[in-house]
Amino acid sequence: MDGPGYGPCDVDYYIDCLRRESESLAAAAQRAGLDAAVPACPGWQVRDLLKHLGYVHRWATDYVRDQQPSWVDRASETEILGDGPPDADLDGWFRAGHAALVRTLAAAGPGMTCWTFLEAPSPLAFWARRQAHETAVHRVDAEQAAANAAGEGPAGDGPAGDGHAASAAGLAPRFAADGVGELIMGFVGRSAKRGTWAGPPGCLAIHADDGAEGTAHWRVDAAPGSLTVSRGAGPADCDVTGPAADLYLLLWNRRGTSGLDVRGDANLLAGFAEQSRVMWA
């Protein structure tokens, strides 16, 4: 966990979050309707969101259940969105895939081994954490779609606005701070190791501040030909401070900077947003 003020997150915690986020997503999708646009995913409708995440849940389940030791070829996004069940069956299909993932994670032994793509205390911890955050971000997508369909958005400066109830609702500070840590130390850290980061040079510092709930700090320090990520505070070219839930959605490109304290070179934050698009593998 990044930042001792928030406390540790364990596998059971992630599974509980996954269960709750999936159920909330399914309910939001029903409110929105399958034809509703997904603001943060241009070109997607809610049916595409359900097909994507339903596939991802099944993809993750296969690795854990079968203890797959290496990468297994998957369908392309075009194939995923072009296939899948008919509209009348989509809600049930999504819920069945989510339930199977929860059961598989809950039944897996702590010593199980399988392929992963980010560092973690164990493969089980990796998959529980990754699927909880994958689902939480897409739950926000479904709620933003429902809010727009109801005429409650967009507002503000994010992809779906900052002014409606789908912003940071339901994201506990501890969980949100953990998601910021996964993105920076995991996904961006992987880019650092691969040498694939093409963002602007400079140091971006992220500060989660929820008062008595806890605080945490991360740094992304980029120079021509190099990138490092770390935990902790220090001098930076751009500092972004706010509640962990708002930072979580900002860094996952689900809201803008309205209401956050952004100081210094905002181009570094924009470059981070452009470069931190997450891929599965």
C-alpha positions in Angstrom: 0.0 0.0 0.0 1.3 3.5 -0.9 1.1 5.7 2.1 0.8 4.3 5.6 -2.0 6.7 6.5 -4.5 4.7 4.5 -3.7 1.2 5.9 -3.0 -2.0 4.0 -5.4 -3.6 1.5 -5.6 -7.4 1.5 -7.0 -10.0 -0.9 -10.3 -10.3 0.9 -10.7 -6.5 0.8 -10.1 -6.4 -3.0 -12.6 -9.2 -3.6 -15.2 -7.3 -1.5 -14.5 -4.1 -3.6 -14.7 -6.1 -6.8 -18.1 -7.6 -5.8 -19.5 -4.2 -4.8 -18.2 -2.3 -7.9 -19.5 -5.0 -10.3 -23.0 -4.9 -8.8 -23.0 -1.1 -8.9 -21.8 -1.1 -12.5 -24.6 -3.5 -13.5 -27.2 -1.3 -11.8 -25.8 1.9 -13.5 -25.8 0.2 -16.9 -29.5 -0.7 -16.4 -30.3 3.0 -15.5 -28.4 4.3 -18.5 -29.7 1.8 -21.1 -27.5 -0.1 -23.6 -27.6 2.7 -26.2 -26.2 5.4 -23.9 -22.8 6.8 -24.8 -19.8 6.3 -22.4 -18.2 9.7 -22.1 -14.7 8.6 -21.2 -14.6 6.0 -24.0 -15.4 7.8 -27.3 -17.4 5.7 -29.6 -18.6 3.2 -26.9 -22.1 2.6 -25.8 -23.0 0.9 -22.5 -23.4 -2.4 -24.3 -19.7 -2.1 -25.4 -18.7 -1.4 -21.8 -20.5 -4.5 -20.6 -19.0 -6.7 -23.3 -15.5 -5.4 -22.7 -15.6 -5.9 -18.9 -17.5 -9.1 -19.1 -14.6 -10.4 -21.3 -11.9 -9.1 -19.0 -13.6 -10.8 -16.0 -13.6 -14.1 -17.9 -10.0 -13.6 -19.1 -8.8 -13.0 -15.5 -10.9 -16.0 -14.2 -9.1 -18.3 -16.7 -5.7 -17.4 -15.5 -6.5 -17.9 -11.8 -8.7 -21.0 -12.2 -6.3 -22.8 -14.5 -3.2 -21.4 -13.0 -2.0 -20.4 -16.5 1.8 -19.9 -16.2 2.2 -17.7 -19.3 0.4 -15.2 -21.6 -2.5 -16.8 -23.6 -3.6 -15.1 -26.8 -6.8 -13.2 -26.4 -9.4 -11.7 -28.6 -8.9 -8.2 -30.0 -11.1 -5.4 -28.8 -12.9 -5.4 -32.2 -13.7 -9.0 -31.8 -14.9 -8.6 -28.2 -17.2 -5.7 -29.1 -18.4 -7.5 -32.3 -19.3 -10.7 -30.5 -20.9 -11.3 -27.2 -24.5 -12.1 -26.3 -27.5 -10.3 -27.7 -28.8 -7.3 -25.9 -31.6 -9.2 -24.1 -29.0 -11.5 -22.5 -26.2 -9.0 -21.9 -27.0 -8.1 -18.3 -27.2 -11.7 -17.2 -24.0 -12.6 -19.1 -22.1 -9.8 -17.4 -23.3 -10.7 -13.9 -22.5 -14.4 -14.5 -18.9 -13.5 -15.5 -18.5 -11.2 -12.5 -19.8 -13.9 -10.1 -17.5 -16.5 -11.5 -14.5 -14.2 -11.1 -15.4 -13.5 -7.5 -15.9 -17.2 -6.7 -12.6 -18.1 -8.4 -10.6 -15.5 -6.5 -12.3 -16.4 -3.2 -11.5 -20.1 -3.7 -7.9 -19.7 -4.8 -5.2 -20.7 -2.4 -2.7 -18.0 -1.3 0.1 -20.0 -2.8 -1.4 -20.4 -6.2 0.8 -19.3 -9.2 -0.1 -18.0 -12.6 0.9 -15.3 -15.1 0.7 -11.7 -14.1 1.9 -8.4 -15.6 2.7 -6.2 -12.6 4.7 -6.8 -9.5 2.6 -7.9 -6.5 2.9 -9.8 -3.2 1.4 -12.8 -5.0 -0.4 -13.7 -8.2 -3.7 -13.9 -6.3 -3.2 -10.4 -4.8 -2.3 -9.1 -8.3 -5.5 -10.4 -9.9 -7.8 -9.4 -7.1 -6.3 -5.9 -7.0 -6.2 -5.4 -10.8 -9.8 -6.6 -11.3 -11.1 -4.5 -8.4 -9.7 -1.3 -10.0 -10.5 -2.2 -13.5 -14.1 -2.7 -12.5 -14.2 0.5 -10.3 -13.1 2.7 -13.2 -15.7 1.2 -15.5 -18.3 1.5 -12.8 -17.6 5.2 -12.9 -18.0 5.0 -16.7 -21.4 3.4 -16.4 -22.5 6.0 -13.8 -21.3 8.9 -16.0 -23.3 7.4 -18.9 -26.4 7.1 -16.7 -26.0 10.7 -15.5 -25.7 12.0 -19.1 -28.6 9.9 -20.2 -30.7 11.5 -17.4 -29.6 15.0 -18.5 -27.4 15.5 -15.4 -24.1 16.1 -17.3 -21.7 16.8 -18.6 -20.3 19.7 -16.5 -16.9 20.8 -15.5 -13.7 20.1 -17.5 -13.3 16.4 -17.5 -14.4 13.9 -20.2 -17.8 13.5 -18.5 -17.6 16.7 -16.4 -17.0 17.1 -12.7 -20.4 18.3 -11.5 -22.6 15.2 -11.4 -22.8 12.3 -8.9 -20.7 9.9 -10.9 -17.4 11.7 -10.0 -15.9 10.2 -6.9 -19.0 8.8 -5.3 -18.4 5.4 -3.7 -14.6 5.5 -3.8 -13.2 5.1 -0.3 -9.9 7.0 0.2 -8.0 3.9 1.0 -9.1 2.1 -2.1 -8.6 5.2 -4.3 -5.1 5.8 -3.0 -4.3 2.2 -3.7 -5.5 2.7 -7.2 -3.3 5.7 -7.7 -0.4 3.7 -6.4 -1.1 0.8 -8.8 -1.2 3.2 -11.7 2.0 5.1 -10.9 4.1 2.4 -9.3 2.7 -0.4 -11.4 1.7 0.7 -14.9 4.0 3.8 -15.2 6.8 1.9 -13.4 6.5 -0.8 -16.1 6.8 1.8 -18.8 10.0 3.0 -17.0 11.5 -0.5 -17.1 10.5 -0.9 -20.8 11.7 2.5 -21.9 8.3 3.2 -23.5 7.4 6.5 -21.8 7.2 9.4 -24.2 5.8 12.1 -21.9 7.4 15.6 -21.4 10.5 15.9 -19.2 10.1 17.1 -15.6 8.9 15.9 -12.2 5.2 15.4 -11.5 4.2 15.0 -7.8 0.9 13.6 -6.8 -0.4 14.2 -3.2 -3.4 12.4 -1.9 -4.8 14.3 1.1 -7.9 13.2 3.0 -7.1 14.7 6.4 -7.7 12.2 9.1 -8.3 9.5 6.6 -4.6 9.6 5.5 -2.1 11.0 3.0 0.2 9.6 0.4 2.7 11.0 -2.1 4.1 9.7 -5.4 6.6 11.1 -7.9 7.0 10.6 -11.7 10.4 12.0 -12.7 11.0 12.1 -16.5 14.1 13.1 -18.4 15.1 12.4 -22.0 15.7 8.7 -22.2 14.8 8.0 -18.6 11.9 7.7 -16.2 11.7 6.9 -12.5 8.7 6.5 -10.2 8.8 6.7 -6.4 6.8 7.2 -3.2 7.4 10.2 -1.1 7.3 14.0 -1.3 9.9 16.5 -2.5 10.5 19.3 -5.0 8.6 19.0 -8.3 7.9 20.9 -11.4 4.1 20.2 -11.0 2.3 19.4 -7.8 -1.3 18.0 -7.8 -3.1 17.8 -4.5 -6.5 16.6 -3.6 -8.7 13.8 -2.2 -7.5 10.4 -3.2 -10.8 9.6 -5.0 -10.6 12.7 -7.2 -6.9 12.0 -8.0 -7.8 8.4 -8.9 -10.4 9.6 -11.4 -8.1 12.4 -12.7 -5.2 10.1 -13.4 -7.5 7.5 -15.0 -8.8 10.2 -17.3 -12.3 10.1 -15.8 -12.5 13.8 -14.6 -10.6 17.1 -15.0 -8.7 19.2 -12.6 -11.6 21.3 -11.3 -11.4 21.6 -7.5 -7.9 20.1 -7.3 -4.8 22.1 -6.3 -2.5 22.1 -9.4 0.7 24.1 -9.1 3.5 24.5 -11.5 3.8 23.3 -15.1 0.4 21.8 -15.9 1.8 20.5 -19.2 3.4 17.7 -17.2 0.0 16.6 -15.9 -1.4 16.7 -19.5 1.5 14.7 -20.7 1.0 12.1 -18.0 -2.7 11.7 -18.9 -1.7 11.1 -22.6 1.0 8.6 -21.8 -0.7 6.6 -19.0 -3.3 4.9 -21.2 -3.5 1.4 -19.7 -3.0 -1.8 -21.7 -3.8 -5.2 -20.3 -0.5 -6.9 -20.9 
